[in-house]
Amino acid sequence: MLPTFYINLDHDVDRRAAIEAQLQRVGIEARRYPAVLGNALPPDLAAHFAHGDGRPPLMKSGEIGCYASHLGIWREIVASGFSAALVLEDDAMLAPDIRELVDDVLARAPSGWDFIHMCGKDDRAVRPLAPLVGGRQLVRYSRIPNATAGYLISGIGAAKMLNPRILRVWPIDWDTRTPWVFGMDTYGVTPAPIEQDTTTLDSTIRKVSSGRTRLRSGFPRPTAYTWTNNPIRTPASFAFNFKTLGPLWWLRCFASNCGIKLAHLLRPVRRRQRAG
C-alpha cells in the first residue's frame, strides 16, 4: 500500500478513533498528521496565505487550518521522496474495497498524473477513461467537485501545489478545483469511493466557519481569476477543460450539463404541478 496520511486535530479523539477503525477494517496503515489551527499557524505555513503579511485573512479560521494541514502533508510527501500518497481527512468514509481500488487506479492512471479525486458528488458530466474495480471509472471531469476528504496526489503534484509564488486566497476545496492555476494534471474516480461523514461527526471547520468565502475589498485579485471573483469560471478554466476533455467530449459534456441545469431549474415547477 502506498503511503497514507490522515489529518486530525489533537482534541478530536472521536474522529481519530473513527478513521483509524475504518483504516484497520480495510487494511490500510496510515500516518496521522496533527492538524493545525488557522489562528495559530507556524510561520512557514502562514507564508503560503495572502494574509501572511499581516493583513486580515481572506478565509475563515477553520478553512485556513484545513488548508494549512494539507500543505503540511504535501511538504512531508515531497521531503520523503514519495512518488504518490493517499491523503484523507478524519471524517472520510471509505468504501470496503478502497485498498484494491487504489492499486487499480495507480495501475491505470495515465503517466504524469498529479491529482486524482476520490470523493465528491458526481453532479456533472465526465469523460470516462478506464474501467476500475467495483464498477467504477477513471474520469476527466467537466467540473471538478469541491471535496478533499480523500484524494491521491503524486510527489510532483504535491510540489506543484506547494508553489510559494501562489498565495492562497480560496479554501483548499476550491483550489483543488483549479488545476490550471497550479499546472496540475487532474483526474477523478466515479462513483466516488470516499464520502464525507456529515451525519455522525461534527465538522470542526463547520463549527469555526460559516458562509461562503469571498475576496475582500482592498486585496488585489489573483491574475488567474476574473472580475466575477469566481476561480472556477475563467478563460483559463475553459481552455483547460477544452484541452483535457477534447473538442468532442467537451461538446458532449456541455450539452449534458445544460440538461442537468435545466432539470434543476424545473424542479420547483414540477413540485408545484404535483402539489396542484
Secondary structure per residue as TSV (DSSP state, phi and psi in degrees):
chain	resnum	aa	ss	phi	psi
A	1	M	-	360.0	136.3
A	2	L	-	-69.9	163.0
A	3	P	-	-54.9	138.5
A	4	T	E	-131.4	137.1
A	5	F	E	-125.2	149.0
A	6	Y	E	-134.2	144.8
A	7	I	E	-96.3	132.4
A	8	N	E	-156.3	129.0
A	9	L	-	-71.3	146.9
A	10	D	T	-57.1	-37.1
A	11	H	T	-86.3	-5.0
A	12	D	-	-89.4	67.3
A	13	V	H	-70.2	-33.6
A	14	D	H	-66.9	-40.4
A	15	R	H	-67.6	-37.1
A	16	R	H	-63.6	-43.9
A	17	A	H	-62.9	-38.6
A	18	A	H	-66.7	-45.9
A	19	I	H	-71.5	-36.3
A	20	E	H	-67.9	-34.6
A	21	A	H	-64.8	-40.8
A	22	Q	H	-64.3	-44.5
A	23	L	H	-61.8	-41.3
A	24	Q	H	-64.5	-38.7
A	25	R	H	-65.5	-36.7
A	26	V	H	-95.2	-0.4
A	27	G	T	79.4	36.6
A	28	I	-	-116.8	128.8
A	29	E	-	-91.4	129.6
A	30	A	-	-133.0	153.1
A	31	R	E	-101.2	130.1
A	32	R	E	-79.2	131.9
A	33	Y	E	-107.9	116.2
A	34	P	E	-64.3	114.5
A	35	A	-	-63.9	152.5
A	36	V	-	-107.4	155.4
A	37	L	-	-90.2	139.8
A	38	G	T	-64.7	-23.8
A	39	N	T	-96.9	10.6
A	40	A	S	-146.2	51.8
A	41	L	-	-75.8	139.9
A	42	P	-	-60.9	147.4
A	43	P	H	-54.8	-37.1
A	44	D	H	-67.7	-31.4
A	45	L	H	-82.5	-35.4
A	46	A	H	-60.9	-28.8
A	47	A	T	-65.4	-16.3
A	48	H	T	-79.1	-12.6
A	49	F	B	-103.6	154.3
A	50	A	T	-66.5	-18.7
A	51	H	T	-96.4	12.2
A	52	G	T	-65.9	-15.0
A	53	D	T	-92.0	12.3
A	54	G	S	101.9	-8.3
A	55	R	S	-74.0	163.3
A	56	P	-	-60.5	147.8
A	57	P	-	-69.1	146.6
A	58	L	S	-84.5	-23.7
A	59	M	S	-109.0	160.7
A	60	K	-	-74.9	161.2
A	61	S	H	-56.9	-44.7
A	62	G	H	-64.3	-37.5
A	63	E	H	-66.5	-39.1
A	64	I	H	-64.4	-45.5
A	65	G	H	-63.3	-40.4
A	66	C	H	-62.0	-48.4
A	67	Y	H	-62.6	-44.6
A	68	A	H	-62.1	-34.8
A	69	S	H	-66.0	-40.6
A	70	H	H	-65.2	-40.0
A	71	L	H	-58.5	-40.9
A	72	G	H	-63.3	-40.2
A	73	I	H	-65.9	-42.8
A	74	W	H	-59.5	-37.9
A	75	R	H	-62.9	-40.9
A	76	E	H	-65.2	-39.4
A	77	I	H	-61.0	-46.3
A	78	V	H	-66.4	-46.4
A	79	A	H	-63.0	-33.3
A	80	S	H	-83.7	-9.4
A	81	G	T	73.3	23.8
A	82	F	-	-69.7	137.6
A	83	S	S	-73.3	-27.2
A	84	A	E	-165.2	164.8
A	85	A	E	-155.4	157.1
A	86	L	E	-101.3	128.3
A	87	V	E	-117.5	130.8
A	88	L	E	-128.3	149.2
A	89	E	E	-95.5	157.6
A	90	D	T	-76.0	-0.7
A	91	D	T	-106.0	19.0
A	92	A	E	-72.4	141.5
A	93	M	E	-113.6	115.3
A	94	L	E	-95.3	138.2
A	95	A	-	-66.7	147.7
A	96	P	T	-58.6	-29.3
A	97	D	T	-100.2	24.5
A	98	I	H	-61.1	-37.0
A	99	R	H	-66.2	-46.7
A	100	E	H	-62.8	-38.7
A	101	L	H	-65.6	-43.0
A	102	V	H	-59.3	-43.9
A	103	D	H	-59.8	-40.8
A	104	D	H	-68.0	-41.3
A	105	V	H	-61.3	-45.6
A	106	L	H	-63.8	-32.8
A	107	A	H	-74.2	-28.5
A	108	R	H	-104.4	-13.7
A	109	A	S	-65.5	140.1
A	110	P	-	-59.8	148.9
A	111	S	T	-59.6	137.7
A	112	G	T	89.3	8.5
A	113	W	-	-64.6	151.4
A	114	D	-	-115.4	-37.5
A	115	F	E	-148.0	133.5
A	116	I	E	-130.5	112.4
A	117	H	E	-69.6	132.9
A	118	M	-	-115.2	6.1
A	119	C	B	-144.4	170.4
A	120	G	S	114.2	148.8
A	121	K	-	-71.4	138.5
A	122	D	-	-91.2	70.2
A	123	D	-	-105.5	11.0
A	124	R	S	-138.3	163.6
A	125	A	-	-66.8	151.6
A	126	V	E	-134.1	162.3
A	127	R	E	-105.9	113.1
A	128	P	E	-67.1	139.9
A	129	L	E	-116.7	-40.4
A	130	A	E	-156.6	142.1
A	131	P	E	-74.3	148.1
A	132	L	-	-128.1	167.3
A	133	V	G	-60.1	152.5
A	134	G	G	75.5	18.0
A	135	G	G	74.1	14.6
A	136	R	-	-91.9	174.1
A	137	Q	E	-138.5	145.5
A	138	L	E	-85.3	130.2
A	139	V	E	-136.6	164.4
A	140	R	E	-103.5	136.0
A	141	Y	E	-87.1	148.0
A	142	S	S	-86.6	-25.4
A	143	R	S	-146.0	117.8
A	144	I	-	-70.6	134.5
A	145	P	-	-69.9	155.1
A	146	N	S	-100.4	76.2
A	147	A	-	-151.9	140.8
A	148	T	-	-132.0	28.5
A	149	A	S	-66.3	-25.0
A	150	G	E	-163.7	133.0
A	151	Y	E	-160.2	159.6
A	152	L	E	-101.3	138.6
A	153	I	E	-137.8	136.0
A	154	S	E	-81.3	164.0
A	155	G	H	-61.2	-39.9
A	156	I	H	-67.6	-40.0
A	157	G	H	-62.5	-39.9
A	158	A	H	-62.2	-40.5
A	159	A	H	-64.3	-38.4
A	160	K	H	-64.5	-42.3
A	161	M	H	-70.2	-15.4
A	162	L	T	-90.7	4.9
A	163	N	-	-47.4	112.3
A	164	P	T	-71.3	-13.8
A	165	R	T	-80.1	-11.9
A	166	I	S	-103.0	104.6
A	167	L	-	-75.9	135.4
A	168	R	B	-81.2	124.8
A	169	V	-	-113.6	-38.4
A	170	W	S	-104.1	159.1
A	171	P	-	-59.9	160.8
A	172	I	H	-59.8	-37.0
A	173	D	H	-76.8	-0.3
A	174	W	H	-96.1	-41.1
A	175	D	H	-66.9	-33.0
A	176	T	T	-71.9	-8.7
A	177	R	T	-91.2	-1.9
A	178	T	-	-121.1	65.1
A	179	P	H	-62.6	-23.6
A	180	W	H	-66.2	-26.4
A	181	V	H	-69.9	-38.0
A	182	F	H	-101.4	-0.2
A	183	G	T	70.9	34.0
A	184	M	-	-92.1	146.5
A	185	D	-	-102.5	104.5
A	186	T	E	-113.5	139.1
A	187	Y	E	-133.5	-175.9
A	188	G	E	-155.4	170.2
A	189	V	E	-121.5	129.9
A	190	T	E	-132.7	144.9
A	191	P	S	-59.9	149.3
A	192	A	-	-63.2	129.1
A	193	P	S	-83.7	-5.9
A	194	I	E	-125.8	131.1
A	195	E	E	-119.1	165.1
A	196	Q	E	-103.1	128.4
A	197	D	-	-78.5	105.7
A	198	T	-	-109.1	10.2
A	199	T	S	-112.4	-49.5
A	200	T	S	-94.9	-17.0
A	201	L	S	-120.9	130.5
A	202	D	-	-76.1	129.7
A	203	S	-	-74.2	126.7
A	204	T	H	-62.3	-37.1
A	205	I	H	-66.6	-40.4
A	206	R	H	-66.9	-30.4
A	207	K	H	-67.5	-39.2
A	208	V	H	-85.7	-32.7
A	209	S	-	-121.8	145.9
A	210	S	-	-147.6	150.9
A	211	G	S	85.7	169.2
A	212	R	-	-90.5	136.4
A	213	T	-	-68.8	137.4
A	214	R	-	-134.0	149.0
A	215	L	-	-65.0	136.8
A	216	R	-	-94.3	155.4
A	217	S	T	-66.0	148.1
A	218	G	T	96.4	-6.6
A	219	F	S	-108.1	136.1
A	220	P	-	-66.9	135.6
A	221	R	-	-72.6	136.6
A	222	P	-	-58.1	143.1
A	223	T	T	-64.4	-21.2
A	224	A	T	-77.4	-11.5
A	225	Y	S	-102.8	158.2
A	226	T	-	-104.2	-177.7
A	227	W	T	-61.3	-17.2
A	228	T	T	-73.7	-11.9
A	229	N	-	61.7	19.3
A	230	N	-	-112.3	113.9
A	231	P	T	-70.6	-11.6
A	232	I	T	-86.7	-29.5
A	233	R	S	-107.0	86.1
A	234	T	S	-139.5	162.2
A	235	P	H	-57.7	-34.7
A	236	A	H	-66.0	-36.4
A	237	S	H	-67.8	-39.3
A	238	F	H	-60.9	-47.1
A	239	A	H	-61.9	-39.8
A	240	F	H	-63.4	-48.8
A	241	N	H	-64.4	-41.4
A	242	F	H	-63.1	-38.0
A	243	K	H	-74.3	-46.4
A	244	T	H	-76.7	-33.9
A	245	L	H	-80.4	-30.7
A	246	G	-	87.9	150.7
A	247	P	H	-55.7	-46.3
A	248	L	H	-65.5	-46.8
A	249	W	H	-70.4	-30.5
A	250	W	H	-61.4	-44.4
A	251	L	H	-64.2	-42.0
A	252	R	H	-63.2	-44.1
A	253	C	H	-67.0	-38.7
A	254	F	H	-61.2	-45.8
A	255	A	H	-63.5	-42.8
A	256	S	H	-64.3	-42.0
A	257	N	H	-67.0	-34.5
A	258	C	H	-62.3	-40.6
A	259	G	H	-64.0	-39.7
A	260	I	H	-64.2	-45.3
A	261	K	H	-64.2	-40.8
A	262	L	H	-63.1	-40.6
A	263	A	H	-62.4	-39.2
A	264	H	H	-64.3	-40.3
A	265	L	H	-67.2	-30.5
A	266	L	H	-85.8	-9.0
A	267	R	H	-56.7	-47.9
A	268	P	H	-60.5	-36.9
A	269	V	H	-63.9	-44.2
A	270	R	H	-65.8	-36.7
A	271	R	H	-63.0	-43.6
A	272	R	H	-64.3	-37.6
A	273	Q	H	-65.9	-40.9
A	274	R	H	-68.4	-38.1
A	275	A	H	-67.2	-31.8
A	276	G	-	-76.8	360.0
